[in-house]
Amino acid sequence: MSKSQELFERAVKRIPGGVNSPVRAYGAIGETPRFIEKADGCHIYDVDGNEYVDYIDSWGPMILGHNFAPVRESVVQAAQNGLSFGCATEIEVEMAEFICEHIPHVEMVRMVNSGTEAVMSAIRAARGYTGKSKIIKFAGCYHGHTDAMLVSAGSGVMTSGVPDSAGVPAGCTQDTMTAVYNDLDSVKTLMEQCPDQVAAVIVEPVAANMGVVLPAEGFLSGLRSLCDQYGALLIFDEVITGFRLAFGGAAEYFDVTPDLVTYGKIIGAGMPVGAYGGKKEIMQMIAPVGKVYQAGTLSGNPIAMAAGLTQLKYLYAHPEVYKNLEEKGEYLYGKMTALLEKYGKNYQLNHVSSLASVFFTSEPVVDYTSAKTADVHAFAEYFKYMLSKGIHLAPSQFEAMFLSNAHDQAAMDETLQAMESYLMSC
């Protein structure tokens, strides 16, 4: 028995499902989770000494690669002064200044502890600012596990086969309306059904929790126009895309300006952190200045701020990282598409820059309904084969692949060789 198997047997006795987040579970693909000991660059190592080319990147924040030396050193240095104070620190001011000075649509920002918390707080701010209650989200988009957002939430919920969550009272979701991703008419219909009641439309500008689904041309700008027309705020959930597609995130990449934006672990370089920000007049609704209450003892934690600020400063000073990621994405995902065509597999590969998903379906994937046509059993076989060849993918059909700046030619070619070997065998 491997050490990972031993650990999992211990874990299931004390941790629900043996994991502290459902997306780490391997149940959907019939395997035991690999317990990871260390990571470096584009590689990750389990407790049994196996080495893998990693395409999870801690679900996105390791854009510069695992164990990036400047980030690691900033954490070690900051920790020498203590781990947490529960008081204001200079570095959280520096982080806020850096973000606001370099992201045009963020005039003020509030630090929190996760992407879930950032979304929850941004929605509360939107409701407080507009005086309206209803929120429009999109089927298949995941915005954290707060009650109001667990409606057609995609990602781990899709994999587990649970459309919503037990324990969420009906009253918590009565003001959450669900539209169809890439369908502006579905948004307009909801707006018209509830005139002067919609506080905000929240969207993953690139949906990455039903697999990677790109916005159709004009979709994001159309949302901007509809929000302006009906007096609603536009919230970009950039937990995945923020500082990854471009330094200014999807807002910069697609040239569409949201009213509020949410960020997750990438601004902590993988540390537990999140943030929400936007227009000054909206953010000044937040306590202690305004009447929208939100607080957190660990918000702006100095260790997380040190790691995150180091990474953001590096990304800003090295714009070539984004050019590199575009080129790596074109190479790897382009070659993967060519392999599917070579072996007559009519599967779908959606990608943008460093993000991608292979959907085991012949139907183009443009929304939640088409994503659900994917064959999860076929994905499971693919996943297990790739893992056996040292390629570490997310254990779900409906998660993204993440490239980092540390993925080199050798690692990508190793991945392509494994994929071709699989396609030849099936």
Summary of the structure (lengths in Angstrom):
residues: 426
radius of gyration: 21.0
end to end distance: 28.2
largest distance: 62.6
contacts: 1498
relative contact order: 0.17
helix: 43%
strand: 16%
